């Protein structure tokens, strides 16, 4: 189960980059977004860091399977290139891609993430987004996404995803719990401490 979960996290991260239309070399930062260097939140006491960077697991694991996953996508466009580096990039003639993260929709998100989960599990897990809200935290736009899925012979899994956008970085915090995990209050308290700077 643990190996499968880690694979899912990687699949989701890669899929989100594709959904957002981001090419890590030649993307244009969304001009109307403010720059941010970090996103912070208070991890509940019943969670501890795992061996995987950014993943916090319930101390009662495996009895409690709830997790909090934090990741940052950095597009690197605030780095100043030398003339030689600029010439090397221009020589590749790669098409330029515009960051369309502010245009993400419920349908695009659900379709893309469902495909990633179905591929990982080898079956239709019924990934479904129940709510997809635009939010704003500390002046930074983003999304709060509520979703669930259920693989065969496993408990239903509930997710709350916060995706916060800045000019050069996208911060993602995923709260995930099984149907019988009793951590929703801790998740809600943690979510109220999210800040972007």
Secondary structure, 3 states (H helix, E strand, C coil): CHHHHHHHHHHHHHHHHHHCCCCCCCEECCCCCCCCCCEECCCCCCEEECCCCCEEEECCCCCCCCEEEEEEEECCCCCCCCHHHHHHHHHHCCCCEECCHHHCCHHHHHHHHHHHHHHHHCCCCCCEEEEEEEEEECCEEEEEEEEEECCCCCCCEEEEEEEEECCCEEEEEEEEEECCCCCHHHHHHHHCCCEEC
